[in-house]
Amino acid sequence: MNELEKRQFEEMARISKALAHATRLYILHKLDEQEYCVKELTELIGADISTVSKHLTILKNAGIINDEKRGNCVYYRLICRCVLEMFSCMTGVIETNKSRMNDL
């Protein structure tokens, strides 16, 4: 593996780590529908604001979402929609595994 390939795969691993949490996947699912402020996401998720803020920071640092302050609220939006394609891929893996397990 050359240096460029190594950096690319390291970056992919960093992004994958940002996606490796059920709450963060749920946040992306919701942000696909519309922008949300932290307070709204906190209510949807049912967690405290500091926890939701940490999840949002991880997604933002990975370059998947961004934020915009409006008055007293910070709104988040999905900026890299292609990440949602992974949802259908993961669903395909789940279905394949179900079928394989049923065959056993």
Backbone hydrogen bonds, N-H to C=O, Kabsch-Sander energy under -0.5 kcal/mol:
donor,donor_aa,acceptor,acceptor_aa,energy
6,K,2,N,-2.5
7,R,3,E,-2.4
8,Q,4,L,-2.4
9,F,5,E,-2.7
10,E,6,K,-2.2
11,E,7,R,-2.3
12,M,8,Q,-2.3
13,A,9,F,-2.2
14,R,10,E,-2.1
15,I,11,E,-2.3
16,S,12,M,-2.6
17,K,13,A,-2.3
18,A,14,R,-1.5
19,L,15,I,-1.3
20,A,16,S,-0.6
20,A,17,K,-0.8
21,H,19,L,-1.8
25,L,21,H,-2.1
26,Y,22,A,-2.2
27,I,23,T,-2.4
28,L,24,R,-2.1
29,H,25,L,-2.2
30,K,26,Y,-2.5
31,L,27,I,-2.9
32,D,28,L,-1.3
33,E,29,H,-0.6
33,E,30,K,-1.2
34,Q,30,K,-1.4
36,Y,76,Y,-1.6
38,V,74,V,-1.3
41,L,37,C,-2.4
42,T,38,V,-2.7
43,E,39,K,-1.9
44,L,40,E,-2.3
45,I,41,L,-2.6
46,G,42,T,-2.4
47,A,42,T,-1.0
52,V,48,D,-2.0
53,S,49,I,-2.5
54,K,50,S,-1.9
55,H,51,T,-2.0
56,L,52,V,-2.5
57,T,53,S,-2.3
58,I,54,K,-2.0
59,L,55,H,-2.1
60,K,56,L,-2.6
61,N,57,T,-2.9
62,A,58,I,-1.3
63,G,60,K,-1.6
64,I,59,L,-2.1
65,I,59,L,-0.8
66,N,77,R,-2.1
68,E,75,Y,-2.1
70,R,73,C,-3.3
73,C,70,R,-2.0
75,Y,68,E,-2.9
75,Y,73,C,-0.5
76,Y,36,Y,-3.2
77,R,66,N,-2.2
78,L,31,L,-0.6
79,I,64,I,-2.5
80,C,64,I,-1.6
83,V,80,C,-1.6
84,L,81,R,-2.2
85,E,82,C,-1.6
86,M,83,V,-1.2
87,F,84,L,-1.2
88,S,84,L,-0.8
89,C,85,E,-1.6
90,M,86,M,-3.0
91,T,87,F,-2.4
92,G,88,S,-2.0
93,V,89,C,-2.0
94,I,90,M,-2.3
95,E,91,T,-2.5
96,T,92,G,-2.5
97,N,93,V,-2.5
98,K,94,I,-2.2
99,S,95,E,-2.5
100,R,96,T,-2.4
101,M,97,N,-2.5
102,N,98,K,-2.4
103,D,99,S,-1.7
104,L,100,R,-1.0
